[in-house]
Amino acid sequence: MLTDPTPTVGVEPGRASATTPPRPAGRFSRAFAMFGNGKSLTGLAILGFFVLVALLGDVIAPYGPLDKDFDALKQPPGWNHLLGTTHMGEDILSQLIYGTRGVLIVGLTAGVMATVIAVFVGVTAGYVTGWKSEALSALTNIFLVLPGLPLVIIIASQYENPNLFLVSGVLALTGWAWGARVLRAQTMSLRSRDFVQAARANGEPIRRIITVEMLPNLMAVIASSFVGTVTAAVLGLTTLAFIGVIPITNLNWGTILFWAQQNGAFPSFWWWYVPAGLCIAILGTALSLVNFGIDEYVNPRLRSAGERARARRRKHSRGPAGAATAVRPVAVRRPSTPGKDPR
């Protein structure tokens, strides 16, 4: 739900009127309140754990990702190798830790790039009118119907050893259109609001109207678009690595699954592919929780449903004593006898 200017209660005559737009700092603080619910906090905590693993990978990894122990080939989990080893004696836990860095770099980089493009194209197309808006909308529709994964495969296969930033750019190029479409629709609804019209009547430049008046009201939609793009980029990276498009030198969770599939690890050597699959699932769950939290903040129906559920949990947590006080006494009427006044 977009944040409209809130009326001022108890304002003295001569002060700010009820249609005075809120201060930008207040609007930004309300926009980031979408991360204050339980779903978003849980997802952000899981994401923070993965970020710490990526940053401290060189410290917490027990071995190097390519260090070989020829005395422990395809060894199941044990004290020396907590998640087992590969067919070359490489420690799978160390490969998971080092692969986290590549996954997060590609996901966050592609998310930032795609979000910047989506905000620029979507907000501009929603604010301007005429052929400019139609041209930007047509460009968005073209990228919206392009097959993303085949295009990524074609572009990435043209390079012998594409780096992570090139892969991120290709994933961002194919993932910005949906966010731009949603932002265009939301900007068109904001364009006719009173505070935007007042800023336009005061002669404010378009740049300030968009950045100060409109973007704070679009922060929830932008954040949701960013989270969705990061999720798609992570899945796209692991898919490209699993099918062998990305070189094996770019270590990530997808390359672990690629080598497991190439060396017949399915289904006997479960410790080779299950941990990488669980990491992908847990990271996707964390991103989904953040997205659900943002959705609950934006959608008033979901937010009210969540508030009612929390109120019921608080009511039940008070125990039998609190429940007993909620019972209302029922008046009992005496049965009337014939010929007498029932009162």
C-alpha positions as CSV (number, residue, x, y, z in Angstrom):
1,M,0.0,0.0,0.0
2,L,1.4,3.3,-1.0
3,T,1.9,5.9,1.7
4,D,-0.3,8.9,1.3
5,P,0.4,12.1,3.1
6,T,-1.1,11.7,6.6
7,P,-3.4,14.4,7.9
8,T,-2.1,16.5,10.8
9,V,-4.2,16.1,13.9
10,G,-4.7,19.1,16.2
11,V,-2.9,21.6,14.0
12,E,-3.2,25.2,15.0
13,P,-4.6,27.7,12.5
14,G,-1.8,29.1,10.3
15,R,0.3,26.0,10.7
16,A,0.7,23.1,8.2
17,S,-2.7,22.0,6.7
18,A,-4.1,18.5,6.4
19,T,-2.8,18.1,2.9
20,T,0.8,19.1,3.8
21,P,3.0,16.2,2.5
22,P,5.1,14.5,5.2
23,R,8.8,15.2,5.6
24,P,11.0,13.0,3.4
25,A,12.8,11.5,6.4
26,G,9.5,10.4,7.9
27,R,8.5,8.8,4.6
28,F,11.8,7.0,4.3
29,S,11.5,5.6,7.8
30,R,8.0,4.4,7.1
31,A,9.2,2.8,3.9
32,F,11.9,0.8,5.6
33,A,9.4,-0.3,8.3
34,M,8.6,-3.2,5.9
35,F,11.6,-5.1,7.4
36,G,10.2,-4.9,10.9
37,N,8.0,-8.0,10.8
38,G,8.9,-11.5,11.8
39,K,9.2,-12.9,8.3
40,S,11.5,-10.2,7.0
41,L,13.7,-10.4,10.2
42,T,14.0,-14.2,9.9
43,G,15.0,-13.9,6.2
44,L,17.5,-11.2,6.9
45,A,19.0,-13.2,9.7
46,I,19.6,-16.1,7.3
47,L,21.0,-13.8,4.7
48,G,23.3,-12.3,7.2
49,F,24.6,-15.7,8.1
50,F,25.4,-16.5,4.4
51,V,27.1,-13.1,4.1
52,L,29.3,-13.8,7.1
53,V,30.2,-17.2,5.6
54,A,31.1,-15.5,2.3
55,L,33.2,-12.8,4.0
56,L,35.0,-15.1,6.4
57,G,35.4,-18.1,4.1
58,D,39.2,-18.0,4.1
59,V,39.2,-18.1,7.9
60,I,36.5,-20.7,8.7
61,A,37.0,-23.2,5.9
62,P,39.0,-26.2,7.2
63,Y,40.8,-26.8,3.9
64,G,41.3,-25.1,0.6
65,P,38.5,-25.7,-2.0
66,L,40.9,-27.7,-4.2
67,D,43.1,-29.4,-1.6
68,K,43.1,-33.2,-2.2
69,D,43.3,-36.0,0.3
70,F,43.9,-39.1,-1.7
71,D,43.5,-41.3,1.3
72,A,39.8,-40.2,1.6
73,L,38.2,-40.6,-1.8
74,K,34.4,-40.3,-1.8
75,Q,34.5,-40.6,2.0
76,P,31.2,-40.1,3.9
77,P,31.0,-37.4,6.6
78,G,33.4,-37.9,9.5
79,W,35.6,-36.0,11.9
80,N,38.3,-35.1,9.4
81,H,35.8,-34.1,6.7
82,L,32.4,-33.0,8.2
83,L,30.5,-33.2,4.9
84,G,32.6,-35.9,3.2
85,T,34.8,-35.7,0.2
86,T,34.6,-35.8,-3.6
87,H,36.1,-38.4,-6.0
88,M,39.4,-36.5,-5.8
89,G,39.4,-36.2,-2.0
90,E,38.4,-32.6,-1.9
91,D,36.5,-31.4,1.2
92,I,32.9,-30.6,0.3
93,L,32.4,-28.3,3.3
94,S,35.2,-26.1,2.2
95,Q,33.8,-26.0,-1.4
96,L,30.4,-25.0,0.0
97,I,32.0,-22.2,2.0
98,Y,34.1,-20.8,-0.9
99,G,31.1,-21.3,-3.3
100,T,28.9,-19.0,-1.1
101,R,30.9,-16.0,-2.1
102,G,30.3,-16.5,-5.9
103,V,26.6,-17.1,-5.4
104,L,26.2,-13.9,-3.3
105,I,28.3,-11.8,-5.6
106,V,26.3,-12.8,-8.7
107,G,22.9,-12.5,-6.9
108,L,23.5,-9.1,-5.3
109,T,25.3,-7.6,-8.3
110,A,22.6,-8.8,-10.7
111,G,19.9,-7.6,-8.3
112,V,21.4,-4.1,-7.9
113,M,21.9,-3.7,-11.7
114,A,18.4,-4.9,-12.6
115,T,16.8,-2.8,-9.9
116,V,18.5,0.3,-11.1
117,I,17.4,-0.3,-14.7
118,A,13.9,-1.1,-13.6
119,V,13.6,2.0,-11.4
120,F,14.9,4.3,-14.2
121,V,12.8,2.8,-17.0
122,G,9.6,2.1,-14.9
123,V,9.4,5.4,-13.0
124,T,10.2,7.4,-16.1
125,A,7.7,5.6,-18.2
126,G,5.1,6.1,-15.5
127,Y,5.7,9.8,-14.9
128,V,6.1,11.1,-18.5
129,T,3.2,10.9,-21.0
130,G,2.9,10.6,-24.8
131,W,5.2,8.8,-27.1
132,K,8.0,8.7,-24.5
133,S,5.9,6.6,-22.1
134,E,4.7,4.3,-24.9
135,A,8.3,3.8,-26.2
136,L,9.6,2.8,-22.7
137,S,6.6,0.6,-22.2
138,A,7.2,-1.2,-25.5
139,L,10.9,-1.7,-24.6
140,T,9.8,-3.2,-21.3
141,N,7.3,-5.6,-23.0
142,I,10.0,-6.7,-25.4
143,F,12.4,-7.7,-22.6
144,L,9.5,-9.2,-20.7
145,V,8.8,-11.8,-23.4
146,L,12.4,-12.6,-24.2
147,P,13.4,-16.2,-23.1
148,G,15.8,-15.4,-20.3
149,L,17.8,-18.7,-19.8
150,P,18.4,-19.4,-23.5
151,L,19.6,-15.9,-24.0
152,V,22.0,-16.2,-21.0
153,I,23.3,-19.5,-22.4
154,I,24.0,-18.0,-25.8
155,I,25.7,-14.9,-24.5
156,A,27.8,-16.7,-21.8
157,S,28.9,-19.4,-24.3
158,Q,30.6,-16.8,-26.5
159,Y,33.3,-16.2,-23.8
160,E,35.9,-18.8,-23.0
161,N,36.1,-17.9,-19.3
162,P,33.3,-15.4,-18.4
163,N,33.8,-13.7,-15.0
164,L,31.2,-13.4,-12.4
165,F,30.4,-9.7,-13.2
166,L,29.8,-10.6,-16.8
167,V,27.4,-13.3,-15.7
168,S,25.7,-10.8,-13.3
169,G,25.3,-8.3,-16.1
170,V,23.7,-10.9,-18.4
171,L,21.3,-12.0,-15.7
172,A,20.4,-8.4,-14.9
173,L,19.8,-7.7,-18.6
174,T,17.1,-10.4,-18.7
175,G,15.6,-9.8,-15.3
176,W,14.7,-6.1,-15.0
177,A,11.5,-5.9,-17.1
178,W,9.0,-7.3,-14.6
179,G,10.1,-4.8,-11.9
180,A,9.9,-2.0,-14.4
181,R,6.4,-3.0,-15.4
182,V,5.2,-2.9,-11.8
183,L,6.9,0.4,-11.0
184,R,5.4,2.0,-14.1
185,A,1.9,1.1,-12.9
186,Q,2.6,2.4,-9.4
187,T,4.1,5.6,-10.6
188,M,1.1,6.3,-12.8
189,S,-1.2,6.0,-9.8
190,L,1.1,8.4,-7.8
191,R,1.3,10.9,-10.6
192,S,-2.2,12.3,-9.8
193,R,-1.8,12.5,-6.0
194,D,-2.2,15.8,-4.3
195,F,1.4,16.1,-3.0
196,V,2.8,15.4,-6.5
197,Q,0.5,17.9,-8.0
198,A,1.4,20.5,-5.4
199,A,5.1,20.0,-6.0
200,R,4.5,20.4,-9.8
201,A,2.5,23.5,-9.2
202,N,5.3,25.0,-7.1
203,G,7.6,24.6,-10.1
204,E,9.7,21.8,-8.7
205,P,12.0,20.1,-11.3
206,I,11.1,16.6,-12.4
207,R,14.3,15.2,-10.9
208,R,13.3,16.4,-7.4
209,I,9.6,15.3,-7.8
210,I,10.7,11.8,-8.6
211,T,13.5,11.4,-6.1
212,V,11.9,13.2,-3.1
213,E,8.2,12.9,-3.6
214,M,7.7,9.6,-5.4
215,L,10.6,7.2,-4.7
216,P,10.0,7.1,-0.9
217,N,6.5,5.9,-1.6
218,L,7.8,3.2,-4.0
219,M,10.5,1.8,-1.7
220,A,8.4,-1.3,-0.8
221,V,7.8,-2.1,-4.5
222,I,11.5,-1.5,-5.3
223,A,12.6,-3.7,-2.4
224,S,10.3,-6.5,-3.5
225,S,11.6,-6.3,-7.1
226,F,15.2,-6.4,-5.8
227,V,14.5,-9.5,-3.7
228,G,12.8,-11.2,-6.6
229,T,15.7,-10.4,-9.0
230,V,18.3,-11.7,-6.5
231,T,16.3,-15.0,-6.2
232,A,16.1,-15.4,-10.0
233,A,19.8,-14.6,-10.4
234,V,20.9,-17.2,-7.8
235,L,18.7,-19.8,-9.5
236,G,20.1,-18.8,-12.9
237,L,23.7,-19.0,-11.8
238,T,23.3,-22.4,-10.3
239,T,21.5,-23.6,-13.4
240,L,24.2,-22.3,-15.7
241,A,26.9,-23.9,-13.6
242,F,25.0,-27.2,-13.4
243,I,24.6,-27.6,-17.2
244,G,28.3,-26.6,-17.7
245,V,27.9,-23.2,-19.3
246,I,30.0,-21.5,-16.6
247,P,33.6,-22.7,-16.4
248,I,34.4,-25.0,-13.5
249,T,37.0,-22.4,-12.3
250,N,34.0,-20.2,-11.1
251,L,33.4,-22.2,-7.9
252,N,29.8,-22.0,-6.6
253,W,27.1,-24.4,-5.5
254,G,26.1,-25.1,-9.0
255,T,29.6,-26.4,-9.9
256,I,29.5,-28.8,-6.9
257,L,26.3,-30.3,-8.3
258,F,27.8,-30.4,-11.8
259,W,30.8,-32.5,-10.6
260,A,28.5,-34.7,-8.5
261,Q,26.4,-35.4,-11.6
262,Q,29.4,-35.9,-13.8
263,N,31.0,-38.5,-11.5
264,G,27.9,-40.5,-10.7
265,A,27.2,-39.3,-7.2
266,F,23.4,-39.7,-7.7
267,P,22.0,-41.3,-5.6
268,S,24.6,-43.3,-3.7
269,F,27.0,-40.5,-2.5
270,W,24.3,-38.2,-1.0
271,W,26.8,-36.1,0.9
272,W,28.2,-34.7,-2.4
273,Y,25.0,-33.1,-3.7
274,V,22.5,-32.8,-0.8
275,P,24.4,-30.0,1.1
276,A,24.6,-27.9,-2.0
277,G,21.0,-28.4,-2.7
278,L,20.1,-27.5,0.9
279,C,22.1,-24.3,0.7
280,I,20.2,-23.3,-2.5
281,A,16.9,-24.1,-0.8
282,I,17.7,-22.3,2.4
283,L,18.9,-19.2,0.6
284,G,15.8,-19.2,-1.6
285,T,13.7,-19.6,1.6
286,A,15.4,-16.6,3.2
287,L,14.8,-14.4,0.1
288,S,11.1,-15.6,0.0
289,L,10.6,-14.8,3.7
290,V,11.9,-11.3,3.0
291,N,9.6,-11.0,0.1
292,F,6.6,-12.3,2.1
293,G,7.4,-9.7,4.8
294,I,7.4,-6.9,2.2
295,D,4.2,-8.3,0.7
296,E,2.6,-8.3,4.1
297,Y,3.6,-4.6,4.6
298,V,2.4,-3.5,1.2
299,N,-0.9,-5.5,1.1
300,P,-3.3,-4.2,3.8
301,R,-5.3,-7.4,3.8
302,L,-2.2,-9.5,4.5
303,R,-1.0,-7.0,7.1
304,S,-4.4,-7.0,9.0
305,A,-4.5,-10.8,8.8
306,G,-1.0,-11.0,10.3
307,E,-2.0,-8.6,13.1
308,R,-5.0,-10.6,13.9
309,A,-2.9,-13.8,14.1
310,R,-0.4,-12.1,16.4
311,A,-3.2,-10.9,18.6
312,R,-4.7,-14.4,18.9
313,R,-1.3,-15.8,19.8
314,R,-0.8,-13.1,22.5
315,K,-4.3,-13.9,23.8
316,H,-3.6,-17.6,24.0
317,S,-0.2,-17.0,25.6
318,R,-1.8,-15.4,28.6
319,G,-3.0,-18.8,29.8
320,P,-6.2,-20.1,31.5
321,A,-6.4,-17.1,33.8
322,G,-6.7,-14.7,31.0
323,A,-9.1,-16.9,29.1
324,A,-11.4,-17.2,32.2
325,T,-11.8,-13.5,32.4
326,A,-13.2,-13.5,28.9
327,V,-16.3,-15.6,29.8
328,R,-19.4,-13.5,30.2
329,P,-22.0,-14.5,32.7
330,V,-25.3,-15.6,31.3
331,A,-28.6,-14.6,33.0
332,V,-30.9,-17.5,33.8
333,R,-34.7,-17.0,33.7
334,R,-36.9,-18.9,36.1
335,P,-39.6,-21.0,34.4
336,S,-43.0,-19.3,34.5
337,T,-46.0,-21.0,36.1
338,P,-49.5,-20.8,34.5
339,G,-51.6,-18.0,35.9
340,K,-48.8,-16.1,37.5
341,D,-46.7,-13.2,36.4
342,P,-43.4,-14.6,35.0
343,R,-41.6,-11.6,36.5
